[in-house]
């Protein structure tokens, strides 16, 4: 148990600090751009799924009419 604590404070924490310094954070412009991409992509998929739902419903209704159900 004591060895794990030594490792944690002598090796792990300094390694985490070193890696944390390498992390780059997006600026405001990048965040706004990627958010825009997510919103537009979500809208496109929503329209696609709405159209697919209409087509599937139309096919089922046509099939039931042909079968007389």
C-alpha positions as CSV (number, residue, x, y, z in Angstrom):
1,X,0.0,0.0,0.0
2,X,2.8,2.4,0.9
3,X,4.5,1.7,-2.4
4,X,1.4,2.6,-4.3
5,X,1.2,6.0,-2.5
6,X,4.9,6.6,-3.2
7,X,4.3,5.9,-6.9
8,X,1.2,8.1,-7.0
9,X,2.9,11.1,-5.5
10,X,6.4,10.7,-7.0
11,X,5.7,9.5,-10.5
12,X,2.0,9.6,-11.4
13,X,1.2,13.2,-10.3
14,X,4.3,14.7,-12.1
15,X,3.5,12.8,-15.3
16,X,-0.1,14.1,-15.2
17,X,1.2,17.7,-14.7
18,X,3.5,17.2,-17.7
19,X,0.8,15.9,-19.9
20,X,-1.6,18.6,-18.8
21,X,0.8,21.3,-20.0
22,X,0.7,19.7,-23.5
23,X,-3.1,20.0,-23.7
24,X,-4.3,22.7,-26.1
25,X,-7.7,24.3,-25.5
26,X,-9.8,25.5,-28.4
27,X,-10.3,29.2,-28.7
28,X,-13.7,30.8,-29.0
29,X,-13.7,30.8,-32.8
30,X,-13.1,27.1,-32.9
31,X,-15.8,26.3,-30.4
32,X,-18.3,28.4,-32.3
33,X,-17.4,26.8,-35.6
34,X,-17.6,23.2,-34.3
35,X,-20.9,24.0,-32.6
36,X,-22.2,25.3,-35.9
37,X,-21.1,22.1,-37.6
38,X,-22.9,20.0,-34.9
39,X,-26.1,22.1,-35.2
40,X,-26.2,21.9,-39.0
41,X,-25.4,18.2,-39.1
42,X,-28.1,17.5,-36.5
43,X,-30.6,19.4,-38.6
44,X,-29.7,17.5,-41.8
45,X,-30.0,14.1,-40.0
46,X,-33.4,15.2,-38.5
47,X,-34.7,16.1,-42.0
48,X,-33.4,12.8,-43.4
49,X,-35.0,10.8,-40.6
50,X,-38.3,12.7,-41.0
51,X,-38.3,12.0,-44.8
52,X,-37.4,8.3,-44.2
53,X,-40.3,8.0,-41.7
54,X,-42.7,9.5,-44.2
55,X,-41.6,7.1,-46.9
56,X,-41.8,4.1,-44.6
57,X,-45.3,5.2,-43.4
58,X,-46.4,5.7,-47.0
59,X,-45.1,2.2,-47.9
60,X,-46.9,0.5,-45.0
61,X,-50.2,2.3,-45.7
62,X,-50.0,1.4,-49.4
63,X,-49.2,-2.2,-48.5
64,X,-52.2,-2.4,-46.0
65,X,-54.5,-0.9,-48.7
66,X,-53.4,-3.5,-51.2
67,X,-54.1,-6.3,-48.7
68,X,-57.4,-4.8,-47.7
69,X,-56.5,-4.4,-44.1
